[in-house]
Amino acid sequence: MEDPMSDKPSKDADRDVTAEFSDVLRAQKEKQERLRHVQEFVTTPTFLDFAQMSVEVSDDPEQLEARRRDITYRIEILRSVLGLLEDELEAMDRVSSVQERDKA
C-alpha cells in the first residue's frame, strides 16, 4: 500500500497521465489528417468534377477499383471538412454559452 503522505505519484496516476497524453496525441494526429484532407479539397479546383470520371459498363475491374478508391478518398475529404466545420460550430456554441452565463 502506498503512503498517502508520499511525494511520489502513484503508478495509477502515472498511467492516467500517460493515457490522457496518448488521447491528446491521437486527437492531434486525427486533426492534422483532417486538415490535410481539407487542404486537398481547397487546392484542387476540379475536386467535384465527376464528368471526366464517369463509370462505363465496359470498364475493367481495375478501372472500377481505382474509381472506387478515388470516391472513397473524396468522401473522407468531405467528412474532414464537415468535421472541422462542426468543431468550429461547437466552439462557437461554447463561447456563446459562457458569454450568456457571464451576463446573468
C-alpha positions as CSV (number, residue, x, y, z in Angstrom):
1,M,0.0,0.0,0.0
2,E,1.2,3.4,-0.8
3,D,2.0,6.1,1.7
4,P,-0.6,8.8,1.3
5,M,1.9,11.4,2.5
6,S,4.5,10.4,-0.1
7,D,5.5,13.0,-2.7
8,K,5.8,10.3,-5.3
9,P,2.8,9.9,-7.7
10,S,1.2,6.6,-7.7
11,K,1.6,4.2,-10.6
12,D,-2.2,4.6,-11.3
13,A,-1.7,8.3,-11.6
14,D,1.2,7.8,-14.0
15,R,-1.0,5.5,-16.1
16,D,-3.8,8.1,-16.1
17,V,-1.4,10.8,-17.3
18,T,0.0,8.5,-19.9
19,A,-3.4,7.6,-21.2
20,E,-4.5,11.2,-21.2
21,F,-1.4,12.2,-23.1
22,S,-2.0,9.4,-25.6
23,D,-5.5,10.6,-26.1
24,V,-4.3,14.2,-26.8
25,L,-1.7,13.0,-29.3
26,R,-4.3,10.8,-31.1
27,A,-6.7,13.7,-31.3
28,Q,-4.0,16.0,-32.7
29,K,-3.0,13.4,-35.2
30,E,-6.6,13.0,-36.4
31,K,-7.0,16.7,-36.7
32,Q,-3.8,17.0,-38.7
33,E,-5.1,14.3,-41.1
34,R,-8.4,16.2,-41.4
35,L,-6.5,19.4,-42.1
36,R,-4.5,17.6,-44.8
37,H,-7.8,16.5,-46.4
38,V,-9.2,20.0,-46.2
39,Q,-6.1,21.4,-47.9
40,E,-6.5,18.9,-50.7
41,F,-10.1,19.9,-51.1
42,V,-9.3,23.7,-51.2
43,T,-6.4,23.4,-53.5
44,T,-8.0,21.1,-56.1
45,P,-10.4,23.1,-58.2
46,T,-11.7,20.0,-60.0
47,F,-12.4,18.1,-56.8
48,L,-16.1,17.8,-57.5
49,D,-15.9,17.5,-61.3
50,F,-17.1,13.9,-61.9
51,A,-17.6,14.4,-65.7
52,Q,-14.2,13.0,-66.5
53,M,-14.6,10.1,-64.2
54,S,-17.8,8.6,-65.4
55,V,-18.2,4.8,-65.0
56,E,-18.9,2.7,-68.1
57,V,-20.2,-0.8,-68.2
58,S,-17.2,-1.7,-70.3
59,D,-14.7,-0.6,-67.7
60,D,-12.4,-3.3,-66.5
61,P,-12.3,-4.3,-62.8
62,E,-9.0,-2.3,-62.2
63,Q,-10.6,0.9,-63.5
64,L,-13.7,0.3,-61.3
65,E,-11.5,-0.3,-58.3
66,A,-9.4,2.8,-59.0
67,R,-12.6,4.8,-59.3
68,R,-13.9,3.3,-56.0
69,R,-10.7,4.3,-54.2
70,D,-10.9,7.8,-55.6
71,I,-14.5,8.2,-54.5
72,T,-13.8,6.8,-51.0
73,Y,-10.9,9.3,-50.7
74,R,-13.2,12.2,-51.7
75,I,-15.7,11.1,-49.2
76,E,-13.0,11.2,-46.5
77,I,-12.0,14.7,-47.5
78,L,-15.6,15.9,-47.3
79,R,-16.0,14.2,-43.9
80,S,-12.9,16.1,-42.8
81,V,-14.3,19.4,-44.0
82,L,-17.6,18.7,-42.3
83,G,-15.9,17.6,-39.1
84,L,-13.8,20.8,-38.9
85,L,-16.9,23.0,-39.5
86,E,-18.8,21.1,-36.8
87,D,-15.9,21.5,-34.4
88,E,-15.9,25.3,-35.1
89,L,-19.6,25.5,-34.6
90,E,-19.3,23.6,-31.2
91,A,-16.6,26.0,-30.2
92,M,-18.8,29.0,-31.0
93,D,-21.6,27.5,-29.0
94,R,-19.4,27.0,-26.0
95,V,-18.2,30.6,-26.2
96,S,-21.8,31.8,-26.6
97,S,-22.9,29.8,-23.5
98,V,-20.1,31.2,-21.4
99,Q,-21.0,34.8,-22.6
100,E,-24.6,34.2,-21.7
101,R,-23.7,32.8,-18.3
102,D,-21.5,35.8,-17.6
103,K,-24.3,38.2,-18.5
104,A,-26.6,36.6,-16.0
